[in-house]
Amino acid sequence: MRIILATFCCILFLFSTVASAKIVFGSKRDGVSNIYVMNDSGTNMTLLTDKPVFYHPHYPRWSPDGTQIVFRMPVNSSGNNEYHLFLMNASGTNVRPLIESQFGINSEPSFSSDGKRILFTTDTFKKRGTNILDLESGEVIQLPDLIANASDWSPDGRQIVFASTSFAIAGGAGGNIWIMDSDGGNARELLPPPAVEGRIIDRDSPRWSPDGKQILYAETEYIFEPRGFFQLLILKANRYLLCDQNGEHVLQLSISKKWKSRDIDWMDNGESVLLSAAELKLNRIMLSNNAEYNIYKYHIPTKKITQLTDHPGGDWKANWVRGYTLSVSPKDKMPTQWGQIKKGSPNLSDQ
């Protein structure tokens, strides 16, 4: 009787932990990258993947119903930079490849609003592009002459917002926010190119609001400064902004310009912003890869910032499942391996 009761309690604990999870994110801890989920409060942080150091599962995104997670991962340990897309249950079980024969790097996946298609970028080392995968038929539709980075489907499924490739590293223009129809047609810039003389504005991570009326995006401003034979990137400011679906009525959020983001998303059904960010020094060389990124929640009405993770590694690519509670059975939630990480998180006052 005690064994049965203990088993039931264990199943109930696992079920309640993941069933209430809303945030999925990639994290590098102790030199190993894996995927975690946690509650909106930062509690019940749970390890979903447990891969060796060379596999680095990354770029997790929820399906619209919160039952599945798509992510990218290397297909072998040879170091040949070949990444494929995988799908797993919200519990971390039933991991399976989406396109086994695809060669090169597949990355930045995003689900359509009905959960039937996935848009992702490809890099075959000779050509970069964007594809849409039909999950029911397995058909892959190539979108010619288009690279849709950090894409996000509108809630009504009719449009896709994305960031163009930035050529700022080579001294060219920064990336901008674009929008296109769901079939890849009618691609056009959502926002006019920034008119800031002598400075580069790089826009990224556009995300539709749950009601489809606004688009959230991040913006980094910097300059190139000559240092001998080199041109160095000097960080001037980071911004987080909202605009309407036509790219108008732009509003800047009250988040410190020192905060550089790796990813942003909506949260609390449009009342908050979820972001993975690190505080960098302005007017210095931009070395964001060495910074300590954690996950925060910014409440738009009160401008309050709450820190959800606190780890010396890096917590990136955070994604919130929009307005859904995971509907699963205890059987489906039994994982192959779990890692309970922490029970609480500190708060960080607005700056």
C-alpha positions, -999 to +999 in steps of 0.1 A: +000+000+000+028+024+009+046+016-024+014+024-044+009+056-025+045+067-030+043+059-067+011+079-070+026+109-052+056+108-075+034+108-106+013+136-092+043+157-085+057+152-120+024+160-136+017+191-115+053+204-122+051+203-159+014+208-164+018+243-149+049+252-168+046+281-191+082+291-199+106+270-220+142+282-224+177+271-234+204+273-208+241+267-207+252+255-172+286+241-163+295+242-200+265+221-211+235+234-230+201+219-224+164+228-224+144+236-193+108+246-184+096+266-154+065+283-141+057+320-147+071+328-113+105+311-120+096+282-097+097+245-104+125+247-129+128+214-146+154+199-169+138+184-201+169+173-220+200+157-206+225+156-235+263+154-235+282+186-239+286+183-277+249+181-285+237+215-273+199+214-278+188+250-283+161+274-298+131+258-281+096+270-291+062+259-278+035+245-300+004+267-297-014+241-275+016+237-252+019+200-257+051+199-278+084+218-281+104+222-313+142+227-310+174+223-329+203+199-320+234+186-337+229+152-353+264+139-343+294+147-322+319+151-350+318+189-349+307+194-385+281+220-375+251+200-389+220+208-369+186+193-374+152+201-360+136+179-334+102+177-317+094+164-282+065+163-258+062+190-232+076+165-207+108+159-227+097+125-239+093+111-274+121+131-290+120+126-328+136+143-358+114+164-381+134+162-413+160+134-412+174+139-447+180+177-444+217+187-446+233+217-430+220+239-402+183+241-395+175+268-369+151+293-355+118+273-358+084+287-350+050+271-351+020+284-371-009+295-349-028+262-357+002+241-349+002+224-383+033+241-398+068+251-387+088+279-403+126+276-400+158+288-415+184+267-433+221+270-441+236+244-463+270+262-462+265+272-498+231+289-495+208+302-468+171+302-470+137+298-453+114+268-454+079+259-441+073+223-430+038+208-432+037+185-402+009+163-415+022+157-450+059+161-443+061+185-473+088+212-472+080+244-490+110+266-498+106+304-498+130+317-524+153+346-518+142+351-482+158+346-449+133+350-421+152+352-388+134+351-354+100+346-371+066+346-354+032+338-368+002+361-362-025+347-339-049+345-369-023+326-390-024+350-419+009+368-415+045+361-403+067+388-388+105+383-389+139+400-387+161+405-417+198+395-416+220+421-402+251+430-422+264+454-396+294+432-387+307+438-422+300+476-420+266+475-437+231+481-426+216+467-394+187+443-395+151+455-397+116+440-389+097+426-419+063+411-424+049+387-450+018+366-458+017+331-443+027+315-477+058+336-478+044+361-503+042+399-502+073+403-480+079+440-470+095+460-443+072+467-414+093+496-401+111+523-420+149+521-419+161+541-389+173+576-397+202+579-373+232+593-390+265+576-383+250+549-362+237+514-369+203+502-356+198+464-354+162+453-349+155+417-339+131+392-321+097+405-333+067+389-315+030+392-321+009+401-290-017+374-281-045+396-295-026+402-328-028+440-324+008+448-315+043+436-323+071+436-297+107+439-308+142+446-296+166+472-310+204+476-305+222+508-314+260+509-319+288+525-340+319+513-356+350+529-341+384+526-358+412+511-337+443+507-357+436+482-385+403+472-369+367+485-368+352+477-334+316+476-324+308+502-297+275+497-279+254+529-276+219+516-264+195+488-262+157+494-265+125+474-263+096+487-283+060+481-293+043+490-326+009+482-341+004+456-369+011+484-395+044+494-379+030+526-365+024+541-330+058+530-317+062+529-279+095+524-261+093+504-229+110+516-197+138+491-196+174+501-190+194+508-222+222+487-207+201+456-210+211+435-241+186+408-250+191+374-265+153+368-269+120+384-260+084+372-259+050+383-246+038+370-213+007+371-190-016+373-221-001+406-232+004+424-199+041+415-195+073+410-215+095+380-211+132+386-219+166+370-215+190+398-209+224+408-196+236+442-184+264+455-206+284+487-204+275+514-228+301+532-250+323+501-247+333+473-271+302+450-274+312+416-260+277+403-254+287+366-258+307+368-225+279+384-205+257+366-179+222+363-193+192+356-171+155+356-176+132+385-164+096+395-166+087+432-173+052+441-163+040+468-187+014+486-166+036+490-135+070+489-152+081+464-125+109+439-134+111+405-118+141+383-121+131+347-128+165+329-131+198+336-114+226+315-128+263+322-138+259+304-171+235+317-197+197+315-200+186+322-236+158+318-261+129+320-236+094+313-249+061+316-232+031+294-241+003+320-248-027+316-226-028+279-223-025+254-195-010+221-205-036+194-208-019+161-203-022+127-186+002+116-159+013+088-182+024+112-208+043+133-183+066+104-171+100+115-184+131+095-190+151+117-166+142+148-146+164+174-130+147+195-103+169+227-102+155+252-078+124+263-059+124+301-060+139+332-076+148+367-064+132+399-076+150+428-093+136+463-091+131+484-122+160+505-131 
